[in-house]
Amino acid sequence: MEAYLVFEDGEAFPGVWIGTPREVPGEVVFTTGMTGYQEVTTDPSYAGQIVTFTYPLIGNYGTVRGESESDRPHCAGIVVSECWQETGSGLGKWLDAHGVPGISGVDTRAVVKKVRENGGIRGVIASDPHPRVKEWPDPLSLQWVEGVSVKEPVSEPSEDSDAPHIVLLDFGVKASMVRSLTKRGCRVTKVPYFTDPKKVERLAPDGLLFSNGPGDPKALLPFLEGWVPLIRRIPSMGICLGHQLLALALGADTERLPFGHRGSNHPVREPSTGKVWITSQNHGYTVRTSSVDTSDWEITHLHVNDGSVEGLAHRHFPVFSVQFHPEAHPGPADAETLFDRFLEKIRKGKEVAVHG
Ligand SMILES: NC(=O)CC[C@H](N)C(=O)O
């Protein structure tokens, strides 16, 4: 059945429907990973976005139980060049089971060129090349985080009664981020993004993790001040949206990247070791370099391609954060060691508390 990816400026790219033929407008973005389409579509950070896959064949290994990053796909739609739909576990059928639209047979290279020239541009997959969109989605709306954060605290227990307790501020966390902590023996409590910081404190966290999540980090500006007393004392780690939020809370600023970093092979340099890690990324915003006060922050990681800030460590508070994904699902595991560094920080803090 004929379909079109239609941009808000009216340009239309033809293809055929896959998934559910439903018009859902979203910001059109692109990701360059060769695999991982199931993890990408179920990553809550993509809420409100139509994801274009640059790899030309998508769906070729079906969908696999246990590989999802959440209970369902969250993106507004997908755009692919060719979709392999052989079996019952095929990507198109799976998207349809969740009511998510897609389009295949699209000249995705042309779409990517357009998105690179017009970052942040929105579009819709429609049956008609001239659809009428009532309202284009706004990344500054809180609705994206609201739709994917837990509604009440959820605990992931640990058998070890001495396990470090991580309170995870959930802005739309990926399952593999929680897994990265539980497999290291942590007890994890996910709390909704709006949780009163006093309540967070009463949970007696050893560490705080600020998660990934959808939308513009500035949608969460009203909450930042409340977290500052916590992050001044409790070891805190931020990932992607969480990194942007910690930076905003402690005085830096964020801005939109020209067309985002999305894929599984983004090179990031760690100046302190000279090492380059290949990282998994998915972000449209970044911490503005000129807003980082280097008497307060060390810039721990930089993107090799465009020099943008990819990691920060605070000089006075026990806070560090990265723009890329150390849980890397999909993606290479170069940066996984950051979870060990976080736990090391927590352990040291505990020793000080016991012996200090
Ligand atoms: N993966 C994420 O946490 C994304 C963060 C934010 N929504 C951005 O696009 O920059």
The ligand as a MOL file (V3000), in Angstrom:
LIG
                    3D

  0  0  0     0  0            999 V3000
M  V30 BEGIN CTAB
M  V30 COUNTS 10 9 0 0 0
M  V30 BEGIN ATOM
M  V30 1 N 19.2340 9.1110 24.5840 0
M  V30 2 C 18.9430 10.2130 25.2570 0
M  V30 3 O 18.8980 10.2600 26.4760 0
M  V30 4 C 18.6210 11.4330 24.4230 0
M  V30 5 C 18.6690 12.7440 25.1800 0
M  V30 6 C 17.9270 13.8770 24.5000 0
M  V30 7 N 16.5410 13.5480 24.3200 0
M  V30 8 C 18.5820 14.2070 23.1790 0
M  V30 9 O 18.0680 13.8830 22.1380 0
M  V30 10 O 19.6460 14.7960 23.1710 0
M  V30 END ATOM
M  V30 BEGIN BOND
M  V30 1 1 1 2
M  V30 2 2 2 3
M  V30 3 1 2 4
M  V30 4 1 4 5
M  V30 5 1 5 6
M  V30 6 1 6 7
M  V30 7 1 6 8
M  V30 8 2 8 9
M  V30 9 1 8 10
M  V30 END BOND
M  V30 END CTAB
M  END
